[in-house]
Amino acid sequence: MAGFFGSREGVMLSSQQFKAQLNRVYRWYTVGLVVFVLILAGLERMGLPRLWIGTAFLLATIGLYAGIGIMSRTTDAGEYYVAGRRVPAVYNGMATGADWMSAASFIGLAGTLYLTGYNGLAFIMGWTGGYCLVALVLAPYLRKFGQFTIPDFLGERYGKLPRLLGVGAAILCSFTYLVAQIYGVGLITSYLTGIAFELGIFLGLGGILVCSFLGGMRAVTWTQVAQYIILVVAYLIPVVWLSVKQTGVPVPQLVYGFQLEKVSAKEKELAADPKELQVRELFRQRSEALSGKLAHPAEALAADKLAAAKRMEQLKGGNASVAEITSAAKTLAAMPRDEAAAVKAWTAAKAAAEVKTLPLNGMPAHAAQFSGDPEGAPREQEAYDTSRRNFLALVFCLMVGTAALPHILMRYYTVPSVREARQSVTWSLFFIFLLYFTAPALAVLVKYEIFTVLVGTRFDQLPSWVGAWSRVDASLLSVADINRDNILQLNEMTIGGDIIVLLTPELAGLPYVISGLVAAGGLAAALSTADGLLLTIANALGHDLYYKMIDPNASTVSRVTVSKILLLIVALLAAYVAAQKPADILFLVSAAFSFAAASFFPALSLGIFWRRANGIGAVLGMVSGLGVTSYYMFTNQPWLRATFGISSPVQLWWGIDPISAGLFGVPVGFAVMVLVSLLTPAPSQKIQELVEYIRYPDLKRL
């Protein structure tokens, strides 16, 4: 196996022999994974502690990925950048599926569907549609072009300045995405082992670096295939089990509609339940009290501190229990230090309380298409139209952004031929479909379980995992008996979307070893995407900037060495940023799709299908598209406005949310590029002949 991954033996084998060897290797790998899980399950029944099970999953998976990286080490440029262009379509599809299934997709997609219902389907429609665009518009043509990176295409098609802009845009789109993946690695690693978040980041980073640093795209490809097998098994087992538990049918996709009907009926019941109405009223009163404090924050803070201090003195003077005194001391210590801190804390608390004054904990009805009512009052009709526009805008941005993401498009440079590039996209869609077709069912099954089993349970009879998750992070899961009836109501529970998938095994009553497997699947998703993103950034700097623009005479070894050094620097920088726990990272990750769409899609698609497109048009089109997208985000997104001190009024265009800013940037990029190209000299005859050549990917050049 070491020789197979680590030498050029695969190049000398025929494609059929190479694929047969891959089949044997990954067949045994899958069998080994099943045996490993069964052994841990047996040890759990014998009393093996949960900490040991989590640590075993962490060390085994990271050790496996590092081992593949070591066996795949190379200094050959073709192997390092494009895996020797010999990856079979089915395996490239699996690797692309793993590359795509980031921590956000694996962990966050089902959570988004749980919290937003129908509106969450925009992510599935947009991302899936993006791969259709890749298959029809980009992948075969870029593979026939035959370079190493997306800036490579821009440089050869348009010139040096578009290549440089491509490098900058690739880093912009990829770095924030990379930070989010490393952040996810830290969370999952700390969950599995209990170690500090920051240490978990650098422990997971070790597995990423050994893989990417030593073997480049060759190591990343074979590692991502292994990671896909883990994450798909980890995702499907608990949801299938939950489906059997609720319906007796082991195919959750088939029972999705039936369970959704039951959830919709339960939503109507909960919305009108007297106990729920009582809890919502108590939260309304809390919101009003916080509004009063925010009206006079200095006086309110002084009064709160005085009351807390008096309470402490009374408890001490009255010989209260140690627990009561300790609780009062914690309350006093948790008081905001100054007026600014008080305003910030009370504003956040008021926003949370206002959400809980709404039916269903602020969640929309799961089957409701959009907000508002198309047949209702004018205000409700406007809300409906705005919600529908935002849904379609998000679908558009995710589709076009997916089709333009550099770390995804790079994968189609690794296959042997244009034909296999098309097949590879088809396999990618299939392997992604396995998870995306399951995520809506998972969200509904979990919601049904929570609505019918957890809600209505006595607080002293809640399952142990509720308290365990509350101790991990109260923002992920917390419960509070607001109306003091010792019965859990839906609005008395706070649950974060990121916990839904990780929670499913315990919700289904499965042993902890399956929870460890699911966490290992989330880790595989985060690591696989981090590998691809890290390689994209390093290759853009090492290959496109250093070799193509600074030192064209650099040897193969020096080119690969520079890429490895830059990879290490970028990885450490991303780990440092992730360790700071940057705010609103999920928005920035989603915004990366708008950045990618506005930066690359017009230049790539016109560069393939329009011979008249020239370098000046590409430069101005990329700059204008990215500029409009950035302007709209920076002037309207709350966190970005606060970060950069923007005080001008928020002005949404047609009510479109900032996350979908690419809706404006992409058409501007197309329009500017077409107009400027028509008003300036056409590209050289050689470039135009190149366009004709790549436009017909199945024909050979004469």
C-alpha positions in Angstrom: 0.0 0.0 0.0 2.8 2.4 0.8 4.3 1.7 -2.6 1.0 2.2 -4.3 0.4 5.6 -2.7 3.9 6.7 -2.5 5.5 6.0 -5.9 4.8 6.5 -9.5 3.7 2.8 -9.8 0.1 4.0 -10.5 1.4 5.9 -13.6 2.9 2.7 -15.1 -0.3 0.7 -14.5 -3.1 0.7 -17.0 -6.2 2.7 -15.9 -8.1 -0.5 -15.3 -5.3 -2.1 -13.2 -4.9 1.2 -11.2 -8.7 1.3 -10.5 -8.8 -2.3 -9.5 -6.0 -1.7 -7.0 -7.9 1.3 -5.6 -11.0 -0.8 -5.3 -9.1 -3.4 -3.2 -7.4 -0.8 -1.0 -10.6 1.1 -0.1 -12.6 -2.2 0.2 -10.3 -3.3 3.0 -10.3 0.2 4.4 -14.1 0.1 4.7 -14.0 -3.4 6.3 -11.4 -2.1 8.8 -13.6 0.9 9.7 -16.5 -1.4 10.5 -14.4 -3.7 12.6 -12.9 -0.7 14.5 -16.4 0.6 15.3 -17.6 -2.9 16.4 -14.5 -3.3 18.7 -15.2 0.1 20.3 -18.9 -0.8 20.7 -17.9 -4.1 22.5 -15.5 -2.2 24.7 -18.2 0.4 25.5 -20.5 -2.4 26.7 -17.6 -3.7 28.9 -17.3 -0.2 30.5 -14.8 1.7 28.4 -15.2 5.4 29.4 -16.6 7.9 26.8 -13.4 9.9 26.9 -11.4 7.0 25.8 -13.8 6.2 23.0 -13.6 9.8 21.7 -9.9 9.9 22.0 -9.6 6.6 20.1 -11.7 8.0 17.2 -9.6 11.2 17.1 -6.2 9.6 17.1 -7.2 6.8 14.8 -8.7 9.0 12.1 -6.0 11.7 12.2 -3.3 9.0 12.3 -4.9 7.4 9.2 -5.0 10.7 7.3 -1.4 11.5 8.3 -0.3 8.0 7.2 -1.8 8.4 3.7 -0.1 11.8 3.5 3.3 10.3 4.4 2.8 7.4 1.9 1.8 9.9 -0.8 4.7 12.4 -0.4 6.1 13.8 -3.6 8.2 16.6 -5.1 6.9 16.1 -8.7 5.0 19.1 -9.8 2.4 17.1 -11.8 1.7 14.8 -8.8 1.8 17.7 -6.3 -0.6 20.0 -8.1 -3.0 17.7 -10.0 -2.3 14.1 -8.6 -0.7 13.1 -11.9 -4.0 13.6 -13.8 -4.8 9.9 -13.2 -7.6 9.9 -10.6 -10.5 7.7 -11.9 -13.9 9.5 -12.2 -15.7 7.6 -9.4 -12.9 8.3 -6.9 -12.6 11.9 -8.0 -16.3 12.1 -7.4 -15.8 10.8 -3.8 -12.9 13.1 -3.2 -15.0 16.1 -4.5 -17.9 15.0 -2.3 -15.6 15.1 0.7 -14.0 18.4 -0.4 -17.5 19.9 -0.7 -18.9 18.4 2.5 -17.4 20.9 4.9 -18.2 21.0 8.6 -20.9 23.6 7.7 -22.6 21.1 5.3 -22.1 18.0 7.5 -23.1 19.6 10.8 -24.9 22.8 9.9 -27.2 21.9 6.9 -29.6 19.7 8.9 -29.5 22.2 11.7 -30.4 25.0 9.3 -33.3 22.9 7.9 -34.5 22.2 11.5 -34.5 25.9 12.4 -35.8 27.4 9.2 -37.8 24.6 7.5 -38.6 25.2 3.9 -36.3 28.2 3.5 -33.3 26.0 4.3 -33.9 24.1 1.1 -32.4 27.1 -0.7 -29.0 25.7 0.3 -29.7 22.3 -1.1 -31.1 23.7 -4.3 -28.3 26.2 -4.8 -25.4 23.9 -4.0 -26.8 21.0 -6.1 -27.6 23.4 -9.0 -24.0 24.6 -8.8 -22.7 21.2 -9.7 -25.0 21.1 -12.7 -23.4 24.4 -13.8 -20.0 22.9 -13.2 -20.8 19.9 -15.5 -22.4 22.0 -18.2 -20.4 25.2 -18.3 -16.9 24.8 -16.7 -15.4 21.4 -15.8 -14.9 19.7 -19.3 -13.5 22.9 -20.8 -11.1 23.7 -17.9 -9.9 20.1 -18.0 -9.2 20.3 -21.7 -7.3 23.6 -21.1 -4.9 21.4 -19.0 -3.4 23.8 -16.5 -3.0 23.5 -12.7 -5.1 26.2 -11.2 -8.0 28.6 -11.9 -5.6 31.7 -12.0 -3.6 29.6 -14.5 -6.6 29.7 -16.8 -7.1 33.4 -16.3 -3.4 34.1 -16.9 -3.2 32.1 -20.2 -6.6 33.4 -21.4 -6.3 37.0 -20.4 -2.8 37.9 -19.3 -0.8 38.7 -16.1 -3.0 41.2 -14.4 -6.1 38.9 -14.5 -3.9 36.1 -13.1 -2.9 38.4 -10.2 -6.5 39.3 -9.6 -7.4 35.7 -9.7 -4.8 34.9 -7.0 -6.2 37.6 -4.8 -9.8 36.5 -5.3 -8.9 32.8 -4.7 -7.3 33.8 -1.4 -10.3 36.0 -0.4 -12.8 33.2 -1.2 -10.8 30.4 0.4 -9.2 31.9 3.5 -12.4 32.6 5.4 -13.7 29.2 4.4 -10.5 27.7 5.7 -10.7 29.5 9.0 -14.2 28.1 9.5 -13.1 24.6 8.8 -10.2 24.8 11.3 -12.6 26.4 13.8 -14.9 23.3 13.3 -11.9 21.0 13.8 -11.2 22.7 17.2 -14.8 22.3 18.3 -15.1 18.6 17.3 -11.7 17.7 18.7 -12.5 19.4 22.1 -15.8 17.6 22.1 -14.2 14.2 21.5 -11.4 14.5 24.0 -12.3 17.3 26.4 -9.1 19.2 25.7 -9.0 23.0 25.3 -10.4 24.4 22.1 -7.1 26.1 21.1 -5.2 22.9 21.6 -7.8 21.0 19.6 -7.2 23.4 16.7 -3.5 22.7 16.5 -4.0 18.9 17.0 -6.3 18.8 14.1 -4.0 21.1 12.1 -1.3 18.5 12.4 -3.4 16.0 10.4 -4.1 18.6 7.8 -0.5 19.6 7.4 1.0 16.1 7.1 -1.4 15.3 4.4 -1.2 18.6 2.4 2.4 19.5 3.1 4.0 16.2 2.0 1.9 15.0 -0.9 -0.1 18.0 -2.2 -3.1 17.0 -4.4 -2.1 13.4 -4.6 -2.2 13.0 -0.8 -5.3 15.2 -0.5 -7.2 13.1 -3.1 -6.6 9.7 -1.5 -7.2 11.1 2.0 -10.5 12.7 0.9 -11.7 9.4 -0.5 -11.1 7.8 2.9 -12.8 10.8 4.6 -15.9 10.5 2.4 -16.4 6.9 3.4 -16.3 7.8 7.1 -18.5 10.8 6.8 -21.2 9.1 4.7 -21.4 6.1 7.1 -21.4 8.4 10.1 -24.2 10.6 8.7 -26.5 7.7 7.6 -26.4 5.3 10.5 -28.2 7.5 13.2 -30.9 8.9 10.8 -31.7 5.4 9.6 -31.9 4.2 13.2 -34.2 7.2 14.1 -36.4 6.4 11.1 -36.8 2.8 12.2 -37.5 3.9 15.8 -40.3 6.2 14.6 -41.8 4.4 11.7 -40.3 1.0 11.4 -39.0 1.9 7.9 -35.2 2.0 7.4 -35.3 4.4 4.5 -35.8 7.9 6.0 -36.2 9.6 2.7 -39.4 7.6 2.1 -41.1 8.5 5.4 -40.0 12.2 5.2 -43.5 13.3 4.0 -45.5 11.3 6.5 -43.4 12.6 9.4 -43.6 16.2 8.1 -47.4 15.9 8.2 -47.2 14.8 11.9 -44.8 17.7 12.6 -47.1 20.2 11.0 -50.0 19.0 13.2 -47.9 19.1 16.3 -46.8 22.7 15.5 -50.4 23.8 15.4 -51.0 22.1 18.8 -47.9 23.7 20.4 -48.7 27.1 19.1 -52.0 27.1 20.9 -51.0 25.2 24.0 -51.8 27.1 27.3 -48.5 26.3 28.9 -46.6 27.5 25.8 -48.7 30.7 25.9 -47.8 31.2 29.5 -44.1 30.8 28.8 -44.2 33.2 25.9 -46.0 35.8 28.1 -43.2 35.5 30.8 -40.6 36.1 28.1 -42.6 39.2 26.9 -42.4 40.6 30.4 -38.7 39.9 30.6 -38.2 41.7 27.2 -40.1 44.7 28.5 -38.0 44.8 31.7 -34.8 44.7 29.7 -36.2 47.6 27.5 -36.6 49.6 30.7 -33.0 48.9 31.7 -31.7 49.9 28.3 -33.6 53.2 28.6 -31.5 54.1 31.7 -28.5 51.7 31.7 -26.3 53.5 34.3 -29.0 53.6 36.9 -30.2 50.1 36.1 -26.7 48.7 36.4 -26.1 50.4 39.8 -29.4 49.1 41.1 -28.7 45.5 40.0 -25.2 45.6 41.6 -26.7 47.0 44.9 -29.4 44.3 44.9 -27.0 41.5 44.2 -24.7 42.8 47.0 -27.6 43.0 49.5 -28.7 39.5 48.6 -25.2 38.2 49.3 -25.1 39.9 52.7 -28.5 38.5 53.6 -27.5 35.0 52.7 -24.3 35.2 54.7 -26.1 36.7 57.7 -28.9 34.2 57.6 -26.6 31.1 57.6 -27.7 30.1 54.1 -26.4 26.9 52.5 -23.0 26.9 50.7 -24.8 26.3 47.4 -27.0 29.3 47.8 -24.1 31.6 48.7 -22.0 30.2 45.8 -24.9 30.9 43.4 -25.3 34.4 44.7 -21.5 35.0 44.4 -21.6 33.8 40.8 -24.5 36.1 40.0 -22.6 39.1 41.5 -19.4 38.2 39.6 -21.3 37.9 36.3 -22.6 41.4 36.5 -21.5 43.7 33.6 -18.3 45.6 34.5 -19.5 49.0 33.1 -22.3 50.6 31.3 -21.1 49.6 27.8 -20.9 46.0 28.8 -24.3 46.2 30.4 -25.9 47.6 27.2 -24.3 44.9 25.1 -25.4 42.1 27.4 -28.9 43.4 27.9 -29.4 44.0 24.1 -28.4 40.4 23.4 -30.7 39.1 26.2 -33.6 41.3 25.0 -33.2 39.9 21.4 -33.2 36.3 22.7 -36.3 37.0 24.9 -38.1 38.6 21.9 -37.5 35.4 19.9 -39.1 33.4 22.7 -42.2 35.5 22.7 -43.0 34.0 19.3 -44.7 30.6 18.6 -42.5 27.5 18.2 -39.5 29.2 19.7 -39.3 31.6 16.8 -39.1 28.9 14.2 -41.4 29.2 11.1 -43.8 26.4 10.4 -41.7 23.7 8.8 -43.8 23.3 5.7 -44.5 27.0 5.2 -42.9 28.2 2.0 -42.1 31.8 2.8 -42.8 34.4 5.5 -46.0 36.4 5.4 -49.1 35.6 3.4 -49.7 36.3 -0.3 -53.5 36.7 0.4 -53.1 38.7 3.6 -52.8 42.3 4.5 -50.5 44.6 2.5 -47.7 44.2 5.1 -48.0 40.4 5.0 -47.9 40.4 1.2 -44.8 42.5 1.2 -43.1 40.2 3.7 -44.1 37.2 1.5 -42.6 38.8 -1.6 -39.4 39.8 0.2 -39.0 36.3 1.6 -39.5 34.8 -1.8 -37.0 37.2 -3.5 -34.4 36.4 -0.8 -34.9 32.6 -1.3 -34.4 32.9 -5.1 -31.4 35.3 -4.6 -29.7 32.9 -2.2 -30.3 30.0 -4.6 -28.7 32.0 -7.4 -25.7 33.0 -5.4 -25.0 29.5 -4.1 -25.4 28.0 -7.6 -23.0 30.5 -9.3 -20.7 30.6 -6.4 -20.4 26.8 -6.2 -19.6 26.7 -9.9 -16.8 29.2 -9.4 -15.1 28.0 -6.2 -11.4 27.4 -7.0 -10.9 24.5 -4.6 -13.8 22.6 -6.3 -12.8 23.4 -9.9 -9.2 22.3 -9.2 -10.5 18.7 -8.6 -11.4 18.4 -12.3 -7.8 19.0 -13.3 -6.9 15.6 -11.7 -8.8 13.2 -14.0 -7.2 11.6 -17.1 -9.6 13.0 -19.7 -12.4 15.4 -20.6 -14.8 12.5 -20.7 -13.9 11.5 -17.2 -14.2 15.1 -16.1 -17.9 14.9 -17.1 -18.3 11.5 -15.4 -16.5 12.9 -12.3 -19.1 15.7 -11.9 -21.9 13.1 -12.2 -20.3 11.0 -9.5 -19.8 14.1 -7.4 -23.5 14.9 -7.6 -24.4 11.3 -6.6 -22.1 11.2 -3.6 -23.3 14.6 -2.5 -26.9 13.6 -3.1 -26.6 10.8 -0.6 -26.2 13.4 2.2 -28.3 16.2 0.8 -31.3 13.9 0.1 -31.0 12.7 3.7 -30.6 16.1 5.5 -34.2 17.2 5.1 -35.5 13.9 6.5 -33.0 14.1 9.4 -34.3 17.6 10.3 -37.9 16.5 10.3 -37.2 13.2 12.2 -35.3 15.2 14.9 -38.0 17.8 15.1 -40.7 15.1 15.5 -38.7 13.4 18.3 -38.1 16.7 20.2 -41.8 17.8 19.8 -43.3 14.5 20.8 -40.8 13.0 23.3 -38.6 15.7 24.8 -41.2 18.5 25.1 -43.6 17.6 27.9 -41.0 15.7 29.9 -40.5 16.5 33.6 -37.3 18.4 34.2 -36.1 15.8 36.7 -36.6 13.1 34.1 -34.8 14.7 31.2 -32.2 12.4 29.5 -28.6 12.8 30.7 -27.4 14.2 27.3 -29.4 17.4 27.9 -27.3 18.3 30.9 -24.1 17.1 29.3 -24.6 19.3 26.2 -25.6 22.3 28.4 -22.2 22.0 30.2 -20.3 21.9 26.9 -21.9 25.1 25.6 -25.1 26.7 26.9 -25.6 28.4 23.5 -25.8 24.9 21.8 -28.4 23.5 24.2 -29.9 24.9 27.4 -33.2 24.5 29.3 -34.8 26.6 32.0 -38.1 26.1 33.8 -39.5 29.6 33.3 -43.1 29.0 34.5 -41.9 26.7 37.4 -44.2 23.8 36.5 -41.3 21.2 36.2 -42.5 20.4 32.7 -40.3 21.2 29.7 -42.1 23.5 27.1 -40.7 24.1 23.7 -40.0 27.8 24.3 -38.1 26.9 27.5 -35.4 25.2 25.4 -32.7 26.8 23.4 -31.0 24.7 20.8 -28.4 25.6 18.2 -28.4 24.3 14.6 -24.8 23.0 14.9 -25.9 20.4 17.5 -28.6 18.7 15.5 -26.5 16.2 13.7 -24.2 15.5 16.7 -27.3 15.1 18.9 -29.1 12.6 16.6 -27.4 9.3 17.9 -28.3 10.2 21.6 -31.8 11.3 20.5 -32.2 7.9 18.8 -31.0 6.0 21.8 -27.8 4.7 20.2 -24.7 3.9 22.1 -22.0 6.5 22.6 -19.7 4.9 20.1 -22.1 6.1 17.3 -21.9 9.6 18.7 -18.1 9.3 18.5 -18.4 8.0 14.9 -20.6 11.0 14.0 -18.1 13.4 15.5 -15.4 11.6 13.5 -17.5 12.1 10.4 -17.8 15.9 11.2 -14.0 16.0 11.7 -13.5 14.2 8.4 -15.7 16.8 6.6 -13.8 19.7 8.2 -10.4 18.2 7.5 -11.2 17.3 3.9 -12.4 20.8 3.0 -9.5 22.4 4.9 -7.1 20.3 2.9 -8.6 21.4 -0.4 -8.8 25.1 0.6 -5.3 25.1 2.0 -3.9 23.6 -1.1 -5.8 26.1 -3.3 -4.3 29.1 -1.4 -0.8 27.7 -1.3 -0.8 26.8 -5.0 -2.2 30.2 -6.0 0.8 31.8 -4.2 3.4 29.2 -5.0 2.5 28.3 -8.6 0.7 31.4 -10.0 2.4 34.1 -8.1 6.0 32.8 -7.5 6.5 30.6 -10.6 4.4 32.2 -13.2 5.0 35.9 -12.3 8.2 36.2 -10.1 10.6 33.4 -11.2 9.5 31.6 -14.4 12.9 29.7 -14.4 12.4 28.1 -11.0 13.0 24.4 -11.0 10.3 21.8 -10.2 11.7 21.1 -6.8 12.0 24.8 -5.8 8.4 25.4 -7.0 7.0 22.6 -4.9 9.2 23.6 -2.0 7.9 27.2 -2.1 4.3 26.0 -2.2 5.0 23.8 0.8 6.5 26.7 2.8 3.6 29.0 1.9 1.1 26.2 2.8 2.6 26.0 6.3 2.5 29.8 6.8 -1.1 30.0 5.6 -2.1 27.1 7.8 -0.6 28.6 10.9 -2.2 32.0 10.1 -5.6 30.4 9.6 -5.2 28.5 12.9 -4.3 31.7 14.7 -7.4 33.5 13.3 -9.7 30.5 14.2 -8.3 30.4 17.8 -9.6 34.0 18.2 -13.1 32.7 17.7 -14.0 35.4 15.1 -17.6 36.7 15.2 -20.2 35.8 12.6 -18.0 33.3 10.9 -21.0 31.5 9.4 -22.0 34.6 7.6 -18.5 35.1 6.2 -18.4 31.5 5.0 -21.7 31.8 3.2 -20.6 35.2 1.8 -17.6 33.4 0.2 -20.0 32.1 -2.4 -21.0 35.6 -3.5 -17.4 36.6 -3.6 -16.5 33.6 -5.8 -19.5 34.1 -8.1 -18.7 37.8 -8.7 -14.9 37.3 -9.0 -14.7 34.2 -11.2 -17.9 33.2 -12.9 -18.2 36.0 -15.6 -14.5 35.7 -16.4 -14.4 31.9 -16.6 -17.7 31.4 -18.6 -17.0 34.3 -21.1 -13.4 33.2 -21.4 -14.6 29.8 -22.5 -17.6 30.7 -24.7 -16.8 34.1 -26.1 -13.7 34.6 -28.1 -14.0 38.4 -28.1 -13.5 38.6 -24.3 -10.2 40.3 -23.6 -7.9 41.0 -20.7 -9.0 44.6 -20.1 -12.6 43.5 -19.9 -11.7 40.6 -17.6 -9.9 43.0 -15.2 -12.6 45.6 -15.0 -15.3 43.0 -14.9 -13.7 41.2 -12.0 -13.0 44.4 -10.1 -16.5 45.9 -10.6 -18.3 42.7 -9.8 -16.3 42.1 -6.6 -16.5 45.8 -5.8 -20.3 45.9 -5.9 -20.6 42.7 -4.0 -18.2 43.9 -1.3 -19.9 47.3 -1.1 -23.3 45.8 -0.5 -22.0 43.5 2.2 -19.9 46.0 4.0 -22.6 48.7 4.1 -25.5 46.4 5.1 -24.3 43.5 7.2 -24.4 44.3 10.9 -21.1 42.7 12.0 -19.1 44.1 9.1 -20.6 47.6 9.7 -19.6 47.4 13.3 -16.1 46.1 12.5 -15.3 48.8 10.0 -17.2 51.6 11.8 -19.8 52.2 9.1 -22.5 54.5 10.3 -24.5 55.3 7.1 -28.1 54.1 7.1 -28.7 50.5 6.0 -30.1 50.5 2.4 -31.2 47.1 1.2 -31.8 46.9 -2.6 -35.3 45.3 -3.1 -35.0 43.9 0.4 -32.2 41.5 -0.6 -30.1 40.3 2.4 -26.3 41.0 2.4 -25.5 37.3 2.2 -26.8 37.3 -1.4 -24.8 40.3 -2.5 -23.5 38.3 -5.5 -27.0 38.8 -7.1 -25.8 42.3 -7.9 -22.1 41.7 -8.4 -22.4 38.9 -11.0 -24.6 40.8 -13.6 -22.4 43.9 -13.1 -19.3 41.8 -13.8 -20.9 40.4 -17.0 -22.1 43.7 -18.2 -18.8 45.5 -17.6 -16.7 42.7 -19.1 -18.9 42.5 -22.3 -19.0 46.3 -22.8 -15.3 46.9 -22.2 -14.3 44.0 -24.4 -16.4 45.4 -27.3 -14.9 48.9 -26.9 -11.3 47.7 -26.7 -9.1 45.7 -29.2 -9.9 42.0 -29.6 -7.5 39.4 -28.1 -4.8 37.9 -30.4 -5.5 35.4 -33.0 -3.7 32.8 -31.0 -6.0 33.3 -28.0 -9.1 33.2 -30.2 -7.9 29.9 -31.6 -7.4 28.6 -28.1 -11.0 29.5 -27.2 -12.3 27.6 -30.2 -10.2 24.7 -29.2 -11.4 24.5 -25.6 -15.1 25.2 -26.6 -15.2 21.8 -28.2 -13.8 19.6 -25.4 -14.3 16.3 -27.2 -12.4 17.3 -30.3 -8.6 17.0 -30.8 -6.6 20.0 -31.9 -5.6 19.9 -35.5 
